[in-house]
Every structure is written in C-alpha cells, then in structure tokens.
Amino acid sequence: MWLITPIGFFSVVQKAADVSRGTLTVRARVRSDLEALRAHCLPGLEEIEEATHSDYRFRAAAPRADVAAAMAALVAGIHYNNFKAEVARVQGPERAHWYQKVWEILYRLQTSVQAGGGVRQSAAVALPGKAWHPRNDAQGRPLLLLQPSVPTAPSTWQDPTQEARVVPDGWMPGRVNDVVVSHWKQAPQDDAGWNALADDVTVAAPTNEGIATVGVVILEADGRVWLSVPSNPQGGYHATFPSIALSSGLSAAAAALKASHLATGLHVRLRRELLDVSGAAGVRRFYLAERVGGHPADMGWVAQAVLLTPLIAVEELLRDTQDLPALEALLGRS
C-alpha cells in the first residue's frame, strides 16, 4: 500500500518476518518521513533501518494494529480542502512539487476514458511523452498535448531573475510578490459579464473600429512579464502575450480582460493602452496590465503553460512579429 500524506510518503507491506511477529513493514524514501510518522501517530514504530542497496532506503516495522490506528489518526486529521497546499504548508514547496508530478502522471488514468462512455487508449501507455489537457477545446473535445510543458521548481516563483512555469492545474505558491494566488470564482461567464467588468476600467476607450485582435502585456511587480505557451504551438511559436479576436459583442477593454483570464488564468487590471499594431489581418491593440488576482494553473485550453519571465528574456521567447512591437513599447524603444 502506498500512502502519500502531508507528513510523508510511505509504502506499507507485509514481509516474511512480519507474519510471525504480527507486524507490518513501513518503508520510505526519506528517513525524516518515518521519524515524522512515529512522532505524529505511530509511536510503536521500531528502529529505522537503512539499506543503501534497496529501492526504499529506509524501513521499520510496527505492530499491525498500531499501523491501522495510525492510518485512522491520519484520516481524523484531515481538515484541509487542498492536499498539495497542505503538503506545501507542512513539508514545504519542494515536496509539493514532487507530489504534483505524481498527480500529473495519475491524472492520465482519469483522462483515459472519454465523457459519455467512449474509451480511448491511455496516454501513459499509447502516447509516451504526450498528455491530455484537463480542459476540452472550444468544440468540447479532449485536447491532446503533443509536447506538454514541464513546470519549474517552486523556488523560481520567488526569484525575479528566474523564469517560472506552471502547467494546467499545476502547483502554485500561495502568494507571488505579496499578491494572493487564488481561483477567480467570480470570473465572468459571458461577453455581457466581461463588458460589465470593463465598465470600471479607467483607461481611454476609443472606438473598436478596425481592431481585429486585442493583446495584453501583464507586468508583474518584480519586473517579470506573464506569457502564455499555446497548446500545441506551431510556426515556431514558443510563447506569446495573451490575445483574443475581438468579437462584435465585446469592447476592446473587455476583450483584454477576457484574453488574460483565458490564456493565463489571471485577473488583471488594465493600466493603459500600450499601442496599436497594424497587420494584414487588421489592427492588434495592446494594453498594459497588472495582476490583481487569479490562479495561473486555471489557464484555459488555449494554453499548455503560463510563464513568469524576466523582461530581459522575453524577446527570445516571442515569435509573433506583432508581439515584438508591444515589447519594444514596454521597454521604451518605440
């Protein structure tokens, strides 16, 4: 039996020697996990043995009844509503990061069966190196990520010199630059809602005439910039500023707010218009924005990762020629 708990990861088995003794063997990768288990709810755990040649380096026996009681105590202690967040609180973000990787692999069990009873092959078996996006595409179909992104270490979120990367439903710290990271439960669900939210925007609101798309440059307090990695990017794209086609039912400001949430999961405040970029398909209007809330791991199906990137490295990531003028404007080069 595998037990992944806020105090440690354990494998509980019955070895041959356990049969006559009425014990079970509790194994762990890390000695401190067994020590925490003993201190928390299993005082009857015997001396911890170390075996460098074994896949589980640390192990100790305990009476079967005591192990069962310890499991009951762990269950009785569940008062949290998010396991990974509790792991980060108890054991730190690094352990939560590793458990997130386990979650991502096991998530493929869930996505191996389509809604409605249709069955597809498991990505873990038939599609090595690929993964299913947790959200369906615009047509309601499952979306297979051909080269899924990989999250960065938890420490990158607090280091303004590093690029931080989160994947859909991935782990995030509780705060970044003193702004709480939380799910935006009141996010608008339709164009009318986005327009109503944009009514409070204080930036100038000229006519939408000629505007085909709207983009958003989200500047973080530590000087980094939020970028979106498109799902299954093509044409050399690696990352882009959040953008959206301007529909007839949206104002440009409302489209900017909507694009930010769909591509990055963020709730942003528009600070000002940055510039308009003319292209063959029409004008792309860019806004400068700042994060006021939201959760990057809530990104929509359009993105397979969200980046928080040092400004000096943004130019290397952008491949859309209409994105580069916005970066130039941000840097004051235009």
C-alpha positions as CSV (number, residue, x, y, z in Angstrom):
1,M,0.0,0.0,0.0
2,W,1.2,3.4,-0.9
3,L,0.4,6.3,1.4
4,I,1.0,9.9,0.3
5,T,0.3,12.1,3.2
6,P,1.1,15.7,4.3
7,I,3.8,14.3,6.7
8,G,5.5,11.9,4.2
9,F,5.3,9.2,1.6
10,F,5.2,5.5,2.7
11,S,5.0,2.0,1.4
12,V,3.4,-0.5,3.8
13,V,3.9,-4.2,3.1
14,Q,4.0,-7.5,5.0
15,K,7.4,-9.1,4.8
16,A,8.0,-12.8,5.6
17,A,9.4,-11.8,9.0
18,D,6.2,-9.8,9.7
19,V,3.9,-12.8,9.5
20,S,5.0,-14.5,12.8
21,R,5.5,-11.2,14.6
22,G,2.2,-9.7,13.7
23,T,3.9,-6.6,12.3
24,L,3.9,-4.6,9.1
25,T,7.0,-3.0,7.4
26,V,6.7,0.7,6.7
27,R,9.2,1.9,4.1
28,A,10.1,5.4,3.0
29,R,12.5,7.2,0.6
30,V,13.4,9.7,3.3
31,R,14.3,9.0,6.9
32,S,12.6,12.1,8.2
33,D,9.2,10.8,6.8
34,L,9.4,7.8,9.1
35,E,10.5,10.0,12.0
36,A,7.6,12.3,11.4
37,L,5.2,9.3,11.2
38,R,6.5,8.0,14.6
39,A,6.1,11.4,16.2
40,H,2.7,12.1,14.7
41,C,0.8,8.9,15.2
42,L,2.9,5.7,15.3
43,P,5.0,5.7,18.5
44,G,5.3,1.9,18.2
45,L,7.4,2.2,15.1
46,E,10.6,0.2,15.7
47,E,14.2,1.3,15.0
48,I,14.7,2.6,11.5
49,E,16.9,0.5,9.3
50,E,18.9,1.9,6.3
51,A,19.6,-0.2,3.2
52,T,21.5,1.6,0.5
53,H,21.0,-1.2,-2.0
54,S,17.2,-1.2,-1.7
55,D,14.8,0.9,-3.7
56,Y,13.3,2.0,-0.4
57,R,16.3,3.1,1.6
58,F,14.6,3.4,5.0
59,R,12.2,1.0,6.7
60,A,10.9,0.0,10.1
61,A,8.4,-2.5,11.5
62,A,5.4,-1.8,13.7
63,P,2.5,-3.8,15.1
64,R,-0.3,-4.2,12.6
65,A,-2.9,-2.8,14.9
66,D,-0.7,0.2,15.6
67,V,-0.3,0.9,11.8
68,A,-4.1,0.7,11.4
69,A,-4.6,3.1,14.3
70,A,-2.0,5.5,12.7
71,M,-4.0,5.4,9.5
72,A,-7.2,6.3,11.3
73,A,-5.4,9.2,13.0
74,L,-4.2,10.5,9.7
75,V,-7.8,10.4,8.4
76,A,-9.1,12.1,11.5
77,G,-6.6,14.9,11.0
78,I,-7.9,15.8,7.5
79,H,-9.2,19.4,7.8
80,Y,-7.8,20.8,4.6
81,N,-9.5,21.3,1.3
82,N,-6.4,21.1,-0.9
83,F,-3.9,18.3,-0.4
84,K,-1.0,19.8,-2.3
85,A,-1.4,23.1,-0.5
86,E,-1.3,21.2,2.8
87,V,1.8,19.4,1.8
88,A,3.5,22.7,0.9
89,R,2.5,24.1,4.3
90,V,3.7,21.1,6.3
91,Q,6.7,19.9,4.3
92,G,7.5,22.9,2.0
93,P,7.0,23.7,-1.7
94,E,9.7,21.3,-2.9
95,R,7.9,18.2,-1.6
96,A,4.6,19.6,-3.0
97,H,6.4,20.0,-6.3
98,W,7.3,16.2,-6.4
99,Y,3.8,15.2,-5.4
100,Q,2.5,17.4,-8.2
101,K,4.5,15.3,-10.7
102,V,2.8,12.1,-9.3
103,W,-0.6,13.8,-9.6
104,E,0.2,14.6,-13.3
105,I,1.0,11.0,-14.1
106,L,-2.0,9.6,-12.3
107,Y,-4.3,12.2,-13.9
108,R,-3.8,10.2,-17.1
109,L,-5.9,7.4,-15.6
110,Q,-8.8,9.9,-15.4
111,T,-8.3,11.1,-19.0
112,S,-8.1,7.6,-20.4
113,V,-11.9,7.4,-20.6
114,Q,-13.9,10.0,-22.5
115,A,-17.1,11.5,-21.2
116,G,-20.1,9.6,-22.5
117,G,-18.6,6.2,-22.2
118,G,-16.3,6.2,-25.2
119,V,-12.9,4.7,-24.4
120,R,-9.6,5.8,-25.7
121,Q,-6.2,4.4,-25.1
122,S,-4.3,5.7,-22.0
123,A,-1.9,8.4,-22.8
124,A,0.6,6.8,-20.4
125,V,0.6,3.6,-22.4
126,A,-0.1,4.5,-26.0
127,L,1.2,8.1,-26.2
128,P,4.6,8.4,-24.4
129,G,5.6,11.9,-24.0
130,K,2.1,13.3,-24.5
131,A,-0.7,14.3,-22.1
132,W,-4.3,15.3,-22.2
133,H,-5.2,18.9,-21.3
134,P,-7.6,18.9,-18.3
135,R,-10.0,21.2,-20.2
136,N,-11.7,20.4,-23.5
137,D,-11.3,22.6,-26.6
138,A,-13.8,25.1,-27.9
139,Q,-15.8,22.2,-29.5
140,G,-15.9,20.3,-26.3
141,R,-13.4,17.7,-27.5
142,P,-10.5,16.3,-25.5
143,L,-7.2,18.0,-26.3
144,L,-4.0,16.0,-26.6
145,L,-0.8,17.9,-25.9
146,L,1.8,16.6,-28.2
147,Q,4.8,18.1,-26.3
148,P,3.5,19.1,-22.9
149,S,5.4,21.7,-20.9
150,V,7.1,20.9,-17.7
151,P,6.7,23.0,-14.5
152,T,9.8,24.7,-13.0
153,A,10.9,24.3,-9.4
154,P,8.9,26.1,-6.7
155,S,11.7,28.4,-5.9
156,T,11.5,30.1,-9.3
157,W,8.3,31.8,-8.4
158,Q,10.1,33.9,-5.7
159,D,13.2,34.7,-7.7
160,P,12.8,37.6,-10.1
161,T,15.9,36.5,-12.1
162,Q,14.3,33.1,-13.0
163,E,11.6,32.0,-15.4
164,A,8.8,30.3,-13.6
165,R,6.4,28.0,-15.4
166,V,3.2,26.3,-14.4
167,V,1.1,23.8,-16.3
168,P,-2.7,23.4,-16.2
169,D,-3.9,22.5,-12.7
170,G,-0.3,22.6,-11.5
171,W,1.1,23.7,-8.2
172,M,1.4,27.3,-7.3
173,P,2.6,29.1,-4.2
174,G,0.0,30.9,-2.1
175,R,1.5,34.3,-2.9
176,V,3.7,35.8,-5.6
177,N,5.1,39.3,-4.8
178,D,2.6,39.7,-1.9
179,V,-0.4,39.2,-4.2
180,V,-2.5,36.2,-3.2
181,V,-2.8,33.4,-5.8
182,S,-6.4,32.2,-5.7
183,H,-9.0,30.8,-8.0
184,W,-11.1,33.6,-9.5
185,K,-14.5,32.1,-8.8
186,Q,-16.4,35.3,-9.8
187,A,-14.9,35.5,-13.3
188,P,-17.5,36.5,-15.9
189,Q,-19.0,33.7,-17.9
190,D,-20.2,35.6,-20.9
191,D,-19.5,38.7,-23.0
192,A,-22.0,40.8,-21.1
193,G,-20.2,40.0,-17.9
194,W,-16.8,41.0,-19.3
195,N,-18.2,44.2,-20.7
196,A,-19.7,45.0,-17.3
197,L,-16.3,44.3,-15.6
198,A,-14.6,46.6,-18.2
199,D,-17.0,49.4,-17.4
200,D,-14.9,50.1,-14.3
201,V,-11.7,50.4,-16.4
202,T,-10.3,53.9,-16.3
203,V,-8.1,53.7,-19.4
204,A,-9.3,55.5,-22.5
205,A,-11.9,53.7,-24.6
206,P,-11.7,54.7,-28.2
207,T,-13.8,53.1,-30.9
208,N,-13.3,49.5,-31.8
209,E,-13.3,50.3,-35.5
210,G,-10.5,48.5,-37.4
211,I,-9.4,46.4,-34.4
212,A,-9.2,42.7,-35.2
213,T,-7.4,41.4,-32.0
214,V,-6.5,42.5,-28.6
215,G,-3.4,41.6,-26.7
216,V,-2.3,42.2,-23.1
217,V,1.2,42.8,-21.6
218,I,0.9,41.8,-17.9
219,L,3.8,43.3,-16.0
220,E,4.5,41.8,-12.6
221,A,5.6,43.8,-9.6
222,D,9.1,42.2,-9.6
223,G,9.7,43.3,-13.2
224,R,8.8,40.0,-14.9
225,V,6.2,39.5,-17.6
226,W,3.4,36.9,-17.8
227,L,3.4,34.9,-21.0
228,S,1.2,32.1,-22.4
229,V,2.5,29.0,-24.1
230,P,-0.1,28.0,-26.7
231,S,-1.4,24.4,-26.7
232,N,0.5,22.5,-29.4
233,P,2.2,25.7,-30.8
234,Q,3.0,25.8,-34.5
235,G,5.1,28.0,-36.7
236,G,7.9,28.5,-34.3
237,Y,5.8,29.9,-31.5
238,H,7.0,29.3,-28.0
239,A,5.2,31.9,-26.0
240,T,3.0,34.9,-26.6
241,F,1.2,37.7,-24.9
242,P,-2.4,36.8,-24.1
243,S,-4.6,37.8,-27.0
244,I,-8.0,37.2,-28.4
245,A,-10.0,38.0,-31.6
246,L,-12.3,41.0,-31.0
247,S,-15.9,39.9,-31.4
248,S,-18.8,42.3,-32.1
249,G,-20.2,41.7,-28.6
250,L,-17.0,42.9,-26.7
251,S,-15.4,46.2,-26.1
252,A,-11.6,46.2,-26.6
253,A,-11.0,46.6,-22.8
254,A,-13.4,43.7,-22.1
255,A,-11.6,41.6,-24.6
256,A,-8.3,42.3,-22.9
257,L,-9.7,41.2,-19.5
258,K,-11.1,38.0,-21.1
259,A,-8.0,37.2,-23.0
260,S,-5.9,37.5,-19.9
261,H,-8.1,35.1,-18.0
262,L,-8.4,32.5,-20.8
263,A,-4.7,32.4,-21.6
264,T,-3.2,32.8,-18.1
265,G,-6.0,32.3,-15.5
266,L,-5.2,35.7,-14.1
267,H,-7.5,38.5,-13.0
268,V,-5.8,41.7,-14.2
269,R,-6.3,45.5,-14.0
270,L,-5.7,47.5,-17.2
271,R,-3.3,50.3,-16.6
272,R,-3.3,52.0,-20.0
273,E,-3.3,51.4,-23.7
274,L,0.2,50.4,-24.9
275,L,-0.1,50.7,-28.7
276,D,-1.9,49.6,-31.8
277,V,0.0,47.4,-34.3
278,S,-1.3,47.2,-37.9
279,G,-1.1,44.0,-39.8
280,A,-2.5,42.2,-42.8
281,A,-5.4,40.9,-40.7
282,G,-6.2,44.3,-39.1
283,V,-5.1,46.2,-36.0
284,R,-4.0,44.5,-32.8
285,R,-4.5,46.7,-29.8
286,F,-2.2,46.1,-26.8
287,Y,-3.0,47.1,-23.2
288,L,-0.5,47.2,-20.3
289,A,-1.9,45.4,-17.3
290,E,-1.1,44.3,-13.8
291,R,-2.1,41.2,-11.9
292,V,-4.6,41.7,-9.0
293,G,-5.7,38.0,-8.5
294,G,-6.5,34.8,-10.2
295,H,-4.6,31.5,-10.5
296,P,-2.3,30.7,-13.4
297,A,-3.0,27.0,-13.2
298,D,-6.6,27.8,-14.2
299,M,-5.5,28.6,-17.8
300,G,-8.0,27.6,-20.5
301,W,-7.5,25.0,-23.1
302,V,-5.7,27.6,-25.4
303,A,-2.6,27.3,-23.2
304,Q,-0.5,24.4,-22.0
305,A,1.7,26.5,-19.7
306,V,1.9,30.0,-18.2
307,L,5.3,31.7,-17.8
308,L,6.5,34.4,-15.5
309,T,9.6,35.6,-17.4
310,P,12.3,38.2,-16.7
311,L,11.9,41.1,-19.0
312,I,15.4,40.6,-20.4
313,A,14.5,37.1,-21.6
314,V,11.1,37.9,-23.1
315,E,12.3,38.9,-26.5
316,E,14.0,35.5,-27.0
317,L,10.7,33.7,-26.4
318,L,8.4,35.8,-28.6
319,R,8.0,34.6,-32.2
320,D,4.9,36.5,-33.3
321,T,6.0,39.6,-35.1
322,Q,3.0,41.6,-33.8
323,D,4.1,40.8,-30.2
324,L,7.6,42.4,-30.6
325,P,6.4,46.0,-31.1
326,A,4.5,45.7,-27.8
327,L,7.7,44.6,-26.1
328,E,9.5,47.5,-27.7
329,A,6.9,49.9,-26.4
330,L,7.2,48.4,-22.9
331,L,10.9,48.9,-23.0
332,G,10.5,52.5,-24.2
333,R,12.2,51.8,-27.5
334,S,9.3,52.7,-29.8
